[in-house]
Amino acid sequence: MFDSWTSQLFFAAAGGVDPNPLMILPFAVLLLSIAVMPFINKHWWEHHYPKVAVALGLITVVYYVGFLKNSGRMLHVAHEYVSFIALVGSLFVVSGGIHIRVKGESTPAINCLFLLIGAVLANFIGTTGASMLMIRPWIRMNKYRITAFHIVFFIFVVSNVGGCLTPIGDPPLFLGYLKGVPFWWVLEHCWQAWLVAVLGLTTIFYFFDRRNFLRASKEVREKETAHETWKFDGLRNLAFLGVILVAVFLRNPPGLSEALMVGAALGSYFLTPKPIHEANDFNFAPIKEVAWLFIGIFATMVPALDYLEIHSSELGLDSEMKFFWLTGALSGVLDNAPTYLTFLAAAMGRHQLSLNSVTDMHTFVAQHDHELIAISLGAVFFGAMTYIGNGPNFMVKSISEQAKVKTPSFFAYLFKYAVPILLPFFVVVSILFFSRWRVF
């Protein structure tokens, strides 16, 4: 293994600079603010989070441009941000133009089928798009007996673990794709873990829901099982969705992919009848929050990524099991997208490879695929541990509360559902895929 001095020489040869570790502080402050400020002073945070994100991001930009004389690094990050927000934003807008109307049929078996459909759909329109599209019909079809665990398991399956098969599915995987991970790599290497996780969590949900269903009165059960037809409005947006999916594969000329995504979003928004948007309570507030916060995240995470590439050997990350649990632990309490890149940088750095080199990425994917699997699963799966682990989690909670559904508080979600249900389940996943007794 190369020592730290050799790693620094390697990284410098690749065009990188070893940043002062103090420059990681803006990144830590921003993520900590995202995690705790909505609970400390929600009103202040809602009005000032764009200023906080931009101010902290500017600290890093000034440092890299003015002190390290590395403006190219910031330009590269800016392009990645544009690509990221173009995909997330366009999927958000297009999914907001599709409305599903459904009542009844909420037997435990039908509910499980609904979650499975959501898990598959998340890989085509993202966990954000799938969550926004399906949470309202999920609430309506269970309205006679809906409880907190219905919302929690929706977040588990549709808003998180379901989106593990494509880079479109979850923001961390799309960031990996932007860094050079082949598009179909995730499907080829993570489908077994996806199947175990989705079927496992859906099975657990079935027993919760069956108990709830049997405890309901006969009148409620009759209402819940009354046959109803499903109706889909705004299906013209499937054409715009197809444009976005095609655009994901277009990397040349630069800017074409993003332009097509923005064009699809604009076409969807202006051609979707207003009643559909009103039925979905569609507005731009959630995507505006993501856009502002990720300006700061993309900028401030650069020193952390660069530092980890050089000093990864000092972290003791020497097994897939450690990568899975450490990536997951931070993904659960911070945003899982930058956490994914942070540990991916560390994994590549310990093999003297650079996260900012597509050639190095292809080498890493070919030679160290199990480490990448561990990081990918840790980031995506553990995003379900808290409301702040992944963007759609809070949006689902907010929509549910608007629909007068009682949802667990931050700590109730964590200690009543996530810790007792997800943690033991993830132990099983880690044994099956990353231990000496691995099955897959």
Secondary structure, DSSP 8 states (H G I E B T S, - for coil): ---HHHHHHHHHHTT-----GGGGHHHHHHHHHHHHHHHH-HHHHHHHHHHHHHHHHHHHHHIIIIIS--HHHHHHHHHHHHHHHHHHHHHHHHHTT-EEE--S---HHHHHHHHHHHHHHHHHHHHHHHHHHHHHHHHHHTTTT--HHHHHHHHHHTTTGGG-SSTTTSHHHHHHHHTT--TTHHHHHHHHHHHHHHHHHHHHHHHHHHHHHHHS-HHHHHHHTS----EEE-TTHHHHHHHHHHHHT--SSTTHHHHHHHHHHHHHHHHS-HHHHHHTT--SHHHHHHHHHHHHHHHHHHHHHHHHHHHGGGTT--SHHHHHHHHHHHHHHS-HHHHHHHHHHHHHHTTT--TT-HHHHHHHHHH-HHHHHHHHHHHHHHTTSSTTSSHHHHHHHHHHHHTT-----HHHIIIIIIIIIIHHHHHHHHHHHHSTT---
